[in-house]
């Protein structure tokens, strides 16, 4: 994989990770979830975002 493509993949993976976090926060705010449900959703989004990042950036 070329260096430019690798950098582009990392940028996209980072953007997806940030988007997942923002979606989790917005869902929690709009649906007035309990604190436990909100943090569970937040943690799941972080874990899946880092999993995506690791899969994309693995060399």
C-alpha distance matrix in Angstrom:
0.0 3.8 6.6 8.4 6.5 6.5 10.1 11.0 10.3 12.4 15.0 15.4 15.8 18.3 20.1 20.5 21.8 24.3 25.4 26.1 28.2 30.1 30.8 32.2 34.4 35.7 36.5 38.4 40.4 41.3 42.4 44.2 42.8 44.3 42.7 41.5 39.9 38.2 36.7 35.7 33.8 32.3 31.2 29.7 27.6 26.3 25.5 23.6 21.8 20.7 19.8 17.5 16.0 15.6 14.0 11.4 10.7 11.1 9.0
3.8 0.0 3.8 5.5 5.3 6.2 8.7 10.0 10.7 12.5 14.4 15.5 16.5 18.5 20.1 21.2 22.6 24.5 25.8 27.0 28.9 30.5 31.5 33.2 35.0 36.2 37.4 39.3 41.0 42.0 43.4 45.2 44.0 45.5 43.8 43.0 41.4 39.4 38.0 37.2 35.2 33.5 32.6 31.4 29.1 27.6 27.2 25.5 23.2 22.2 21.9 19.4 17.4 17.5 16.5 13.5 12.3 13.4 11.4
6.6 3.8 0.0 3.8 5.5 5.0 6.2 8.6 9.9 10.6 12.4 14.3 15.3 16.5 18.4 20.0 21.0 22.7 24.3 25.8 27.2 28.8 30.3 31.8 33.4 34.7 36.2 37.9 39.3 40.6 42.2 43.7 42.6 44.1 42.1 41.5 40.1 37.9 36.3 36.0 34.1 31.9 31.1 30.3 27.9 26.1 26.0 24.7 22.0 20.8 21.1 18.9 16.3 16.6 16.4 13.3 11.3 13.0 11.3
8.4 5.5 3.8 0.0 3.8 5.4 5.2 6.2 8.6 10.0 10.7 12.4 14.2 15.4 16.6 18.5 20.0 21.2 22.6 24.4 26.0 27.1 28.6 30.5 31.9 32.9 34.6 36.5 37.7 38.8 40.6 42.3 41.4 43.2 41.4 41.0 39.5 37.1 35.8 35.6 33.4 31.3 30.9 30.1 27.3 25.8 26.1 24.5 21.6 21.0 21.5 18.8 16.4 17.5 17.2 13.7 12.5 14.9 14.0
6.5 5.3 5.5 3.8 0.0 3.8 5.4 5.0 6.1 8.7 9.9 10.5 12.2 14.2 15.3 16.4 18.3 20.0 20.9 22.4 24.5 25.7 26.7 28.6 30.4 31.3 32.6 34.7 36.2 37.0 38.6 40.5 39.5 41.3 39.7 39.1 37.4 35.2 34.1 33.5 31.2 29.4 29.0 27.8 25.1 24.0 24.0 22.1 19.4 19.1 19.1 16.1 14.3 15.4 14.5 10.8 10.5 12.9 12.4
6.5 6.2 5.0 5.4 3.8 0.0 3.8 5.4 5.1 6.3 8.7 10.0 10.5 12.3 14.3 15.3 16.4 18.4 19.9 21.1 22.8 24.4 25.7 27.2 28.9 30.3 31.5 33.3 34.9 36.1 37.5 39.1 37.9 39.4 37.6 36.9 35.4 33.3 31.8 31.3 29.3 27.3 26.6 25.6 23.1 21.5 21.4 19.8 17.2 16.3 16.4 14.0 11.6 12.3 11.9 8.5 7.1 9.7 9.3
10.1 8.7 6.2 5.2 5.4 3.8 0.0 3.8 5.4 5.1 6.3 8.7 9.9 10.6 12.4 14.3 15.3 16.6 18.4 20.0 21.3 22.7 24.3 26.0 27.3 28.6 30.3 31.9 33.3 34.6 36.3 37.8 36.8 38.4 36.5 36.1 34.7 32.3 30.9 30.8 28.7 26.4 26.0 25.4 22.6 20.9 21.4 20.1 17.0 16.3 17.2 14.8 11.9 13.4 13.8 10.3 8.8 12.0 12.2
11.0 10.0 8.6 6.2 5.0 5.4 3.8 0.0 3.8 5.4 5.1 6.2 8.6 9.9 10.6 12.3 14.2 15.4 16.4 18.4 20.2 21.1 22.4 24.5 26.0 26.8 28.4 30.4 31.7 32.6 34.4 36.2 35.4 37.3 35.7 35.4 33.7 31.2 30.3 30.1 27.6 25.6 25.6 24.6 21.6 20.5 21.2 19.4 16.2 16.4 17.1 14.1 11.9 14.1 13.9 10.2 10.1 13.5 14.2
10.3 10.7 9.9 8.6 6.1 5.1 5.4 3.8 0.0 3.8 5.5 5.1 6.0 8.5 9.8 10.5 12.2 14.2 15.2 16.4 18.5 19.9 20.9 22.6 24.5 25.6 26.8 28.7 30.3 31.3 32.7 34.5 33.4 35.2 33.6 33.0 31.2 29.1 28.0 27.4 25.1 23.3 23.0 21.7 19.0 17.9 18.2 16.2 13.4 13.4 13.7 10.5 8.7 10.8 10.2 6.5 7.1 10.5 11.8
12.4 12.5 10.6 10.0 8.7 6.3 5.1 5.4 3.8 0.0 3.8 5.5 5.0 6.0 8.5 9.8 10.4 12.2 14.1 15.3 16.6 18.3 19.9 21.2 22.8 24.3 25.7 27.3 28.8 30.2 31.7 33.1 32.0 33.5 31.6 31.1 29.7 27.3 25.9 25.7 23.6 21.4 20.9 20.3 17.5 15.8 16.4 15.0 11.9 11.3 12.5 10.0 7.1 9.3 10.2 7.0 6.2 10.0 11.7
15.0 14.4 12.4 10.7 9.9 8.7 6.3 5.1 5.5 3.8 0.0 3.8 5.5 5.1 6.2 8.7 9.9 10.6 12.2 14.3 15.5 16.5 18.3 20.1 21.3 22.5 24.3 26.0 27.1 28.4 30.3 31.8 31.0 32.8 31.0 30.9 29.4 26.7 25.7 25.9 23.5 21.1 21.3 20.8 17.6 16.2 17.6 16.2 12.6 12.9 14.6 11.9 9.4 12.4 13.3 10.2 9.9 13.7 15.5
15.4 15.5 14.3 12.4 10.5 10.0 8.7 6.2 5.1 5.5 3.8 0.0 3.8 5.4 5.0 6.2 8.6 9.9 10.4 12.3 14.3 15.2 16.3 18.4 20.0 20.8 22.3 24.3 25.7 26.5 28.2 30.1 29.3 31.3 29.9 29.7 27.8 25.3 24.7 24.4 21.7 19.9 20.3 19.2 15.9 15.3 16.5 14.3 11.1 12.3 13.4 10.1 8.8 12.2 12.2 9.2 10.4 14.0 16.2
15.8 16.5 15.3 14.2 12.2 10.5 9.9 8.6 6.0 5.0 5.5 3.8 0.0 3.8 5.4 5.1 6.2 8.7 9.8 10.6 12.5 14.3 15.3 16.7 18.6 20.0 21.1 22.8 24.6 25.7 27.1 28.7 27.5 29.2 27.6 27.1 25.3 23.1 22.0 21.6 19.2 17.3 17.2 16.1 13.1 12.1 12.9 11.0 7.7 8.6 9.7 6.6 5.1 8.7 9.2 6.9 8.3 11.7 14.4
18.3 18.5 16.5 15.4 14.2 12.3 10.6 9.9 8.5 6.0 5.1 5.4 3.8 0.0 3.8 5.4 5.0 6.2 8.6 9.9 10.8 12.4 14.3 15.6 16.8 18.5 20.1 21.5 22.9 24.4 26.1 27.3 26.3 27.9 26.0 25.9 24.4 21.8 20.6 20.8 18.5 16.1 16.2 15.9 12.7 11.2 12.9 11.8 8.1 8.7 11.1 9.0 6.8 10.3 11.9 10.0 10.3 13.7 16.4
20.1 20.1 18.4 16.6 15.3 14.3 12.4 10.6 9.8 8.5 6.2 5.0 5.4 3.8 0.0 3.8 5.4 5.1 6.1 8.6 9.9 10.5 12.2 14.3 15.4 16.3 18.2 20.0 21.1 22.2 24.2 25.7 25.2 27.2 25.7 25.9 24.1 21.3 20.7 21.1 18.3 16.1 17.0 16.5 12.9 12.4 14.5 13.0 9.4 11.3 13.4 10.9 9.7 13.5 14.4 12.4 13.3 16.8 19.5
20.5 21.2 20.0 18.5 16.4 15.3 14.3 12.3 10.5 9.8 8.7 6.2 5.1 5.4 3.8 0.0 3.8 5.4 5.0 6.1 8.6 9.8 10.4 12.3 14.3 15.2 16.3 18.3 19.9 20.8 22.3 24.1 23.2 25.2 24.0 23.8 21.7 19.3 18.9 18.7 15.7 14.1 14.9 13.8 10.2 10.4 12.2 9.9 6.8 9.6 11.1 8.4 8.5 12.3 12.7 11.3 13.1 16.2 19.3
21.8 22.6 21.0 20.0 18.3 16.4 15.3 14.2 12.2 10.4 9.9 8.6 6.2 5.0 5.4 3.8 0.0 3.8 5.5 5.2 6.4 8.8 10.0 10.9 12.7 14.5 15.6 16.9 18.8 20.3 21.5 22.8 21.6 23.2 21.5 21.2 19.6 17.1 16.1 16.1 13.6 11.4 11.8 11.3 7.8 7.0 9.2 8.0 4.4 6.9 9.3 7.9 7.5 10.9 12.4 11.8 12.9 15.7 19.1
24.3 24.5 22.7 21.2 20.0 18.4 16.6 15.4 14.2 12.2 10.6 9.9 8.7 6.2 5.1 5.4 3.8 0.0 3.8 5.4 5.2 6.2 8.6 10.0 10.7 12.3 14.3 15.5 16.7 18.4 20.2 21.3 20.6 22.4 20.7 21.1 19.5 16.5 15.9 16.7 14.1 11.4 12.8 13.0 9.4 8.7 11.8 11.2 7.9 10.1 13.0 11.6 10.9 14.4 16.0 15.1 15.9 18.9 22.1
25.4 25.8 24.3 22.6 20.9 19.9 18.4 16.4 15.2 14.1 12.2 10.4 9.8 8.6 6.1 5.0 5.5 3.8 0.0 3.8 5.4 5.1 6.1 8.6 9.9 10.4 12.1 14.1 15.3 16.3 18.1 19.8 19.4 21.7 20.6 21.0 18.9 16.0 16.2 16.7 13.5 11.6 13.7 13.1 9.3 10.2 13.1 11.5 8.9 12.1 14.2 12.4 12.6 16.2 17.1 16.1 17.7 20.7 23.9
26.1 27.0 25.8 24.4 22.4 21.1 20.0 18.4 16.4 15.3 14.3 12.3 10.6 9.9 8.6 6.1 5.2 5.4 3.8 0.0 3.8 5.5 5.2 6.2 8.7 10.0 10.6 12.4 14.4 15.4 16.5 18.2 17.1 19.2 18.1 18.0 15.8 13.3 13.3 13.3 10.0 8.6 10.4 9.4 5.7 7.3 10.0 8.4 6.8 10.3 12.0 10.9 11.9 15.1 15.9 15.8 17.6 20.1 23.6
28.2 28.9 27.2 26.0 24.5 22.8 21.3 20.2 18.5 16.6 15.5 14.3 12.5 10.8 9.9 8.6 6.4 5.2 5.4 3.8 0.0 3.8 5.5 5.2 6.3 8.7 10.0 10.8 12.5 14.4 15.7 16.6 15.6 17.3 15.7 16.1 14.4 11.4 11.0 11.9 9.2 6.6 8.9 9.3 6.0 6.5 10.1 10.0 8.2 10.9 13.4 13.0 13.4 16.3 17.9 17.9 19.1 21.6 25.1
30.1 30.5 28.8 27.1 25.7 24.4 22.7 21.1 19.9 18.3 16.5 15.2 14.3 12.4 10.5 9.8 8.8 6.2 5.1 5.5 3.8 0.0 3.8 5.4 5.1 6.1 8.6 9.9 10.6 12.2 14.2 15.4 15.3 17.5 16.3 17.4 15.6 12.2 12.9 14.2 11.2 9.1 12.1 12.5 9.3 10.3 13.8 13.4 11.5 14.4 16.8 15.9 16.2 19.5 20.9 20.4 21.7 24.5 27.8
30.8 31.5 30.3 28.6 26.7 25.7 24.3 22.4 20.9 19.9 18.3 16.3 15.3 14.3 12.2 10.4 10.0 8.6 6.1 5.2 5.5 3.8 0.0 3.8 5.4 5.1 6.0 8.5 9.9 10.5 12.0 13.9 13.6 16.3 15.9 16.7 14.1 11.3 12.7 13.3 9.7 8.9 12.1 11.6 8.6 11.0 13.9 12.8 11.8 15.2 16.9 15.9 17.1 20.2 21.0 20.8 22.7 25.3 28.7
32.2 33.2 31.8 30.5 28.6 27.2 26.0 24.5 22.6 21.2 20.1 18.4 16.7 15.6 14.3 12.3 10.9 10.0 8.6 6.2 5.2 5.4 3.8 0.0 3.8 5.5 5.2 6.2 8.7 10.1 10.8 12.0 10.9 13.2 12.4 12.9 10.5 7.7 8.9 9.6 6.2 5.5 9.0 8.9 6.8 9.2 12.1 11.8 11.5 14.5 16.2 16.1 17.4 20.1 21.2 21.6 23.3 25.5 29.1
34.4 35.0 33.4 31.9 30.4 28.9 27.3 26.0 24.5 22.8 21.3 20.0 18.6 16.8 15.4 14.3 12.7 10.7 9.9 8.7 6.3 5.1 5.4 3.8 0.0 3.8 5.5 5.1 6.3 8.7 10.2 10.7 10.4 12.5 11.5 13.0 11.3 7.7 9.2 11.1 8.6 7.0 10.7 11.8 9.8 11.3 14.6 14.9 14.1 16.7 19.0 19.0 19.6 22.4 23.9 24.1 25.4 27.8 31.4
35.7 36.2 34.7 32.9 31.3 30.3 28.6 26.8 25.6 24.3 22.5 20.8 20.0 18.5 16.3 15.2 14.5 12.3 10.4 10.0 8.7 6.1 5.1 5.5 3.8 0.0 3.8 5.3 5.1 6.1 8.5 9.9 10.7 13.6 13.5 15.3 13.1 9.9 12.3 13.8 10.9 10.2 14.0 14.4 12.2 14.3 17.4 17.0 16.3 19.3 21.3 20.7 21.7 24.7 25.8 25.7 27.4 29.9 33.4
36.5 37.4 36.2 34.6 32.6 31.5 30.3 28.4 26.8 25.7 24.3 22.3 21.1 20.1 18.2 16.3 15.6 14.3 12.1 10.6 10.0 8.6 6.0 5.2 5.5 3.8 0.0 3.8 5.5 5.3 6.0 8.2 8.3 11.6 12.2 13.5 10.6 8.3 11.3 12.0 9.0 9.7 13.3 13.1 11.6 14.4 17.0 16.4 16.4 19.6 21.0 20.7 22.3 25.0 25.8 26.2 28.1 30.4 34.0
38.4 39.3 37.9 36.5 34.7 33.3 31.9 30.4 28.7 27.3 26.0 24.3 22.8 21.5 20.0 18.3 16.9 15.5 14.1 12.4 10.8 9.9 8.5 6.2 5.1 5.3 3.8 0.0 3.8 5.7 5.6 5.9 5.5 8.3 8.6 10.4 8.2 5.4 8.7 10.3 8.1 8.6 12.2 12.9 12.1 14.4 17.0 17.2 17.5 20.2 21.8 22.1 23.4 25.9 27.1 27.8 29.4 31.5 35.1
40.4 41.0 39.3 37.7 36.2 34.9 33.3 31.7 30.3 28.8 27.1 25.7 24.6 22.9 21.1 19.9 18.8 16.7 15.3 14.4 12.5 10.6 9.9 8.7 6.3 5.1 5.5 3.8 0.0 3.8 5.7 5.4 7.3 10.0 10.4 13.1 11.4 8.6 11.6 13.8 11.8 11.7 15.4 16.4 15.2 17.1 20.1 20.3 20.1 22.8 24.8 24.8 25.8 28.5 29.8 30.1 31.6 33.9 37.5
41.3 42.0 40.6 38.8 37.0 36.1 34.6 32.6 31.3 30.2 28.4 26.5 25.7 24.4 22.2 20.8 20.3 18.4 16.3 15.4 14.4 12.2 10.5 10.1 8.7 6.1 5.3 5.7 3.8 0.0 3.8 5.7 8.1 11.6 13.0 15.3 13.0 10.9 14.3 15.8 13.4 14.0 17.7 18.0 16.7 19.2 22.0 21.6 21.5 24.6 26.2 25.9 27.2 30.1 31.0 31.2 33.0 35.4 39.0
42.4 43.4 42.2 40.6 38.6 37.5 36.3 34.4 32.7 31.7 30.3 28.2 27.1 26.1 24.2 22.3 21.5 20.2 18.1 16.5 15.7 14.2 12.0 10.8 10.2 8.5 6.0 5.6 5.7 3.8 0.0 3.8 5.4 9.1 11.4 13.2 10.6 9.6 13.3 14.2 12.3 13.8 17.1 17.1 16.6 19.4 21.7 21.4 22.0 25.0 26.3 26.3 28.0 30.5 31.3 31.9 33.9 36.0 39.6
44.2 45.2 43.7 42.3 40.5 39.1 37.8 36.2 34.5 33.1 31.8 30.1 28.7 27.3 25.7 24.1 22.8 21.3 19.8 18.2 16.6 15.4 13.9 12.0 10.7 9.9 8.2 5.9 5.4 5.7 3.8 0.0 3.8 6.6 8.8 11.4 9.8 8.7 12.2 13.8 12.7 13.9 17.0 17.8 17.7 20.0 22.3 22.7 23.3 25.9 27.4 27.8 29.3 31.6 32.8 33.6 35.2 37.2 40.9
42.8 44.0 42.6 41.4 39.5 37.9 36.8 35.4 33.4 32.0 31.0 29.3 27.5 26.3 25.2 23.2 21.6 20.6 19.4 17.1 15.6 15.3 13.6 10.9 10.4 10.7 8.3 5.5 7.3 8.1 5.4 3.8 0.0 3.7 6.3 8.0 6.1 5.8 9.4 10.5 9.9 11.6 14.3 15.0 15.5 17.8 19.7 20.3 21.4 23.8 25.1 25.9 27.5 29.5 30.7 31.8 33.5 35.2 38.9
44.3 45.5 44.1 43.2 41.3 39.4 38.4 37.3 35.2 33.5 32.8 31.3 29.2 27.9 27.2 25.2 23.2 22.4 21.7 19.2 17.3 17.5 16.3 13.2 12.5 13.6 11.6 8.3 10.0 11.6 9.1 6.6 3.7 0.0 3.8 5.5 5.3 6.2 8.7 10.0 10.8 12.3 14.3 15.5 16.7 18.5 20.1 21.3 22.6 24.5 25.8 27.1 28.6 30.3 31.7 33.1 34.6 36.0 39.7
42.7 43.8 42.1 41.4 39.7 37.6 36.5 35.7 33.6 31.6 31.0 29.9 27.6 26.0 25.7 24.0 21.5 20.7 20.6 18.1 15.7 16.3 15.9 12.4 11.5 13.5 12.2 8.6 10.4 13.0 11.4 8.8 6.3 3.8 0.0 3.8 5.5 5.1 6.2 8.5 9.9 10.4 12.1 14.1 15.3 16.4 18.2 20.0 21.0 22.5 24.1 25.7 26.8 28.3 30.1 31.5 32.6 34.0 37.7
41.5 43.0 41.5 41.0 39.1 36.9 36.1 35.4 33.0 31.1 30.9 29.7 27.1 25.9 25.9 23.8 21.2 21.1 21.0 18.0 16.1 17.4 16.7 12.9 13.0 15.3 13.5 10.4 13.1 15.3 13.2 11.4 8.0 5.5 3.8 0.0 3.8 5.5 5.3 6.1 8.6 9.8 10.5 12.2 14.3 15.4 16.4 18.3 19.9 21.1 22.4 24.3 25.6 26.8 28.4 30.3 31.4 32.4 36.2
39.9 41.4 40.1 39.5 37.4 35.4 34.7 33.7 31.2 29.7 29.4 27.8 25.3 24.4 24.1 21.7 19.6 19.5 18.9 15.8 14.4 15.6 14.1 10.5 11.3 13.1 10.6 8.2 11.4 13.0 10.6 9.8 6.1 5.3 5.5 3.8 0.0 3.8 5.6 5.1 6.2 8.5 9.9 10.5 12.3 14.3 15.4 16.5 18.2 20.1 21.0 22.5 24.2 25.7 26.9 28.6 30.1 31.3 35.1
38.2 39.4 37.9 37.1 35.2 33.3 32.3 31.2 29.1 27.3 26.7 25.3 23.1 21.8 21.3 19.3 17.1 16.5 16.0 13.3 11.4 12.2 11.3 7.7 7.7 9.9 8.3 5.4 8.6 10.9 9.6 8.7 5.8 6.2 5.1 5.5 3.8 0.0 3.8 5.4 5.2 6.1 8.6 9.9 10.7 12.4 14.3 15.5 16.5 18.4 19.9 21.1 22.5 24.3 25.8 27.0 28.4 30.0 33.7
36.7 38.0 36.3 35.8 34.1 31.8 30.9 30.3 28.0 25.9 25.7 24.7 22.0 20.6 20.7 18.9 16.1 15.9 16.2 13.3 11.0 12.9 12.7 8.9 9.2 12.3 11.3 8.7 11.6 14.3 13.3 12.2 9.4 8.7 6.2 5.3 5.6 3.8 0.0 3.8 5.4 4.8 5.9 8.4 9.7 10.4 12.1 14.1 15.1 16.3 18.0 19.8 20.8 22.2 24.1 25.6 26.6 27.9 31.6
35.7 37.2 36.0 35.6 33.5 31.3 30.8 30.1 27.4 25.7 25.9 24.4 21.6 20.8 21.1 18.7 16.1 16.7 16.7 13.3 11.9 14.2 13.3 9.6 11.1 13.8 12.0 10.3 13.8 15.8 14.2 13.8 10.5 10.0 8.5 6.1 5.1 5.4 3.8 0.0 3.8 5.4 5.2 6.1 8.6 10.0 10.6 12.2 14.1 15.4 16.4 18.3 19.9 21.0 22.4 24.3 25.6 26.6 30.4
33.8 35.2 34.1 33.4 31.2 29.3 28.7 27.6 25.1 23.6 23.5 21.7 19.2 18.5 18.3 15.7 13.6 14.1 13.5 10.0 9.2 11.2 9.7 6.2 8.6 10.9 9.0 8.1 11.8 13.4 12.3 12.7 9.9 10.8 9.9 8.6 6.2 5.2 5.4 3.8 0.0 3.8 5.5 5.1 6.2 8.7 10.0 10.6 12.1 14.3 15.2 16.4 18.2 19.9 21.0 22.5 24.1 25.5 29.3
32.3 33.5 31.9 31.3 29.4 27.3 26.4 25.6 23.3 21.4 21.1 19.9 17.3 16.1 16.1 14.1 11.4 11.4 11.6 8.6 6.6 9.1 8.9 5.5 7.0 10.2 9.7 8.6 11.7 14.0 13.8 13.9 11.6 12.3 10.4 9.8 8.5 6.1 4.8 5.4 3.8 0.0 3.8 5.5 5.2 6.3 8.7 10.1 10.6 12.4 14.2 15.4 16.4 18.3 20.0 21.2 22.4 24.0 27.7
31.2 32.6 31.1 30.9 29.0 26.6 26.0 25.6 23.0 20.9 21.3 20.3 17.2 16.2 17.0 14.9 11.8 12.8 13.7 10.4 8.9 12.1 12.1 9.0 10.7 14.0 13.3 12.2 15.4 17.7 17.1 17.0 14.3 14.3 12.1 10.5 9.9 8.6 5.9 5.2 5.5 3.8 0.0 3.8 5.4 5.1 6.2 8.6 9.8 10.6 12.2 14.2 15.2 16.3 18.2 20.0 20.9 22.0 25.7
29.7 31.4 30.3 30.1 27.8 25.6 25.4 24.6 21.7 20.3 20.8 19.2 16.1 15.9 16.5 13.8 11.3 13.0 13.1 9.4 9.3 12.5 11.6 8.9 11.8 14.4 13.1 12.9 16.4 18.0 17.1 17.8 15.0 15.5 14.1 12.2 10.5 9.9 8.4 6.1 5.1 5.5 3.8 0.0 3.8 5.5 5.2 6.1 8.4 10.0 10.4 12.2 14.1 15.2 16.4 18.3 19.9 20.8 24.6
27.6 29.1 27.9 27.3 25.1 23.1 22.6 21.6 19.0 17.5 17.6 15.9 13.1 12.7 12.9 10.2 7.8 9.4 9.3 5.7 6.0 9.3 8.6 6.8 9.8 12.2 11.6 12.1 15.2 16.7 16.6 17.7 15.5 16.7 15.3 14.3 12.3 10.7 9.7 8.6 6.2 5.2 5.4 3.8 0.0 3.8 5.5 5.2 6.0 8.6 9.7 10.5 12.1 14.1 15.2 16.4 18.1 19.7 23.4
26.3 27.6 26.1 25.8 24.0 21.5 20.9 20.5 17.9 15.8 16.2 15.3 12.1 11.2 12.4 10.4 7.0 8.7 10.2 7.3 6.5 10.3 11.0 9.2 11.3 14.3 14.4 14.4 17.1 19.2 19.4 20.0 17.8 18.5 16.4 15.4 14.3 12.4 10.4 10.0 8.7 6.3 5.1 5.5 3.8 0.0 3.8 5.5 5.1 6.1 8.4 9.8 10.4 12.1 14.1 15.3 16.2 17.7 21.4
25.5 27.2 26.0 26.1 24.0 21.4 21.4 21.2 18.2 16.4 17.6 16.5 12.9 12.9 14.5 12.2 9.2 11.8 13.1 10.0 10.1 13.8 13.9 12.1 14.6 17.4 17.0 17.0 20.1 22.0 21.7 22.3 19.7 20.1 18.2 16.4 15.4 14.3 12.1 10.6 10.0 8.7 6.2 5.2 5.5 3.8 0.0 3.8 5.5 5.2 6.1 8.6 9.8 10.4 12.2 14.2 15.3 16.0 19.8
23.6 25.5 24.7 24.5 22.1 19.8 20.1 19.4 16.2 15.0 16.2 14.3 11.0 11.8 13.0 9.9 8.0 11.2 11.5 8.4 10.0 13.4 12.8 11.8 14.9 17.0 16.4 17.2 20.3 21.6 21.4 22.7 20.3 21.3 20.0 18.3 16.5 15.5 14.1 12.2 10.6 10.1 8.6 6.1 5.2 5.5 3.8 0.0 3.8 5.5 4.9 6.2 8.6 9.8 10.4 12.3 14.1 15.2 18.9
21.8 23.2 22.0 21.6 19.4 17.2 17.0 16.2 13.4 11.9 12.6 11.1 7.7 8.1 9.4 6.8 4.4 7.9 8.9 6.8 8.2 11.5 11.8 11.5 14.1 16.3 16.4 17.5 20.1 21.5 22.0 23.3 21.4 22.6 21.0 19.9 18.2 16.5 15.1 14.1 12.1 10.6 9.8 8.4 6.0 5.1 5.5 3.8 0.0 3.8 5.3 5.1 6.1 8.6 9.9 10.6 12.1 14.0 17.7
20.7 22.2 20.8 21.0 19.1 16.3 16.3 16.4 13.4 11.3 12.9 12.3 8.6 8.7 11.3 9.6 6.9 10.1 12.1 10.3 10.9 14.4 15.2 14.5 16.7 19.3 19.6 20.2 22.8 24.6 25.0 25.9 23.8 24.5 22.5 21.1 20.1 18.4 16.3 15.4 14.3 12.4 10.6 10.0 8.6 6.1 5.2 5.5 3.8 0.0 3.8 5.3 4.9 6.0 8.4 9.8 10.3 11.6 15.3
19.8 21.9 21.1 21.5 19.1 16.4 17.2 17.1 13.7 12.5 14.6 13.4 9.7 11.1 13.4 11.1 9.3 13.0 14.2 12.0 13.4 16.8 16.9 16.2 19.0 21.3 21.0 21.8 24.8 26.2 26.3 27.4 25.1 25.8 24.1 22.4 21.0 19.9 18.0 16.4 15.2 14.2 12.2 10.4 9.7 8.4 6.1 4.9 5.3 3.8 0.0 3.8 5.4 5.1 6.1 8.6 10.0 10.4 14.2
17.5 19.4 18.9 18.8 16.1 14.0 14.8 14.1 10.5 10.0 11.9 10.1 6.6 9.0 10.9 8.4 7.9 11.6 12.4 10.9 13.0 15.9 15.9 16.1 19.0 20.7 20.7 22.1 24.8 25.9 26.3 27.8 25.9 27.1 25.7 24.3 22.5 21.1 19.8 18.3 16.4 15.4 14.2 12.2 10.5 9.8 8.6 6.2 5.1 5.3 3.8 0.0 3.8 5.5 5.1 6.1 8.5 10.0 13.6
16.0 17.4 16.3 16.4 14.3 11.6 11.9 11.9 8.7 7.1 9.4 8.8 5.1 6.8 9.7 8.5 7.5 10.9 12.6 11.9 13.4 16.2 17.1 17.4 19.6 21.7 22.3 23.4 25.8 27.2 28.0 29.3 27.5 28.6 26.8 25.6 24.2 22.5 20.8 19.9 18.2 16.4 15.2 14.1 12.1 10.4 9.8 8.6 6.1 4.9 5.4 3.8 0.0 3.8 5.5 5.2 6.0 8.3 11.8
15.6 17.5 16.6 17.5 15.4 12.3 13.4 14.1 10.8 9.3 12.4 12.2 8.7 10.3 13.5 12.3 10.9 14.4 16.2 15.1 16.3 19.5 20.2 20.1 22.4 24.7 25.0 25.9 28.5 30.1 30.5 31.6 29.5 30.3 28.3 26.8 25.7 24.3 22.2 21.0 19.9 18.3 16.3 15.2 14.1 12.1 10.4 9.8 8.6 6.0 5.1 5.5 3.8 0.0 3.8 5.5 5.3 5.7 9.4
14.0 16.5 16.4 17.2 14.5 11.9 13.8 13.9 10.2 10.2 13.3 12.2 9.2 11.9 14.4 12.7 12.4 16.0 17.1 15.9 17.9 20.9 21.0 21.2 23.9 25.8 25.8 27.1 29.8 31.0 31.3 32.8 30.7 31.7 30.1 28.4 26.9 25.8 24.1 22.4 21.0 20.0 18.2 16.4 15.2 14.1 12.2 10.4 9.9 8.4 6.1 5.1 5.5 3.8 0.0 3.8 5.7 5.5 9.0
11.4 13.5 13.3 13.7 10.8 8.5 10.3 10.2 6.5 7.0 10.2 9.2 6.9 10.0 12.4 11.3 11.8 15.1 16.1 15.8 17.9 20.4 20.8 21.6 24.1 25.7 26.2 27.8 30.1 31.2 31.9 33.6 31.8 33.1 31.5 30.3 28.6 27.0 25.6 24.3 22.5 21.2 20.0 18.3 16.4 15.3 14.2 12.3 10.6 9.8 8.6 6.1 5.2 5.5 3.8 0.0 3.8 5.8 8.5
10.7 12.3 11.3 12.5 10.5 7.1 8.8 10.1 7.1 6.2 9.9 10.4 8.3 10.3 13.3 13.1 12.9 15.9 17.7 17.6 19.1 21.7 22.7 23.3 25.4 27.4 28.1 29.4 31.6 33.0 33.9 35.2 33.5 34.6 32.6 31.4 30.1 28.4 26.6 25.6 24.1 22.4 20.9 19.9 18.1 16.2 15.3 14.1 12.1 10.3 10.0 8.5 6.0 5.3 5.7 3.8 0.0 3.8 6.3
11.1 13.4 13.0 14.9 12.9 9.7 12.0 13.5 10.5 10.0 13.7 14.0 11.7 13.7 16.8 16.2 15.7 18.9 20.7 20.1 21.6 24.5 25.3 25.5 27.8 29.9 30.4 31.5 33.9 35.4 36.0 37.2 35.2 36.0 34.0 32.4 31.3 30.0 27.9 26.6 25.5 24.0 22.0 20.8 19.7 17.7 16.0 15.2 14.0 11.6 10.4 10.0 8.3 5.7 5.5 5.8 3.8 0.0 3.8
9.0 11.4 11.3 14.0 12.4 9.3 12.2 14.2 11.8 11.7 15.5 16.2 14.4 16.4 19.5 19.3 19.1 22.1 23.9 23.6 25.1 27.8 28.7 29.1 31.4 33.4 34.0 35.1 37.5 39.0 39.6 40.9 38.9 39.7 37.7 36.2 35.1 33.7 31.6 30.4 29.3 27.7 25.7 24.6 23.4 21.4 19.8 18.9 17.7 15.3 14.2 13.6 11.8 9.4 9.0 8.5 6.3 3.8 0.0
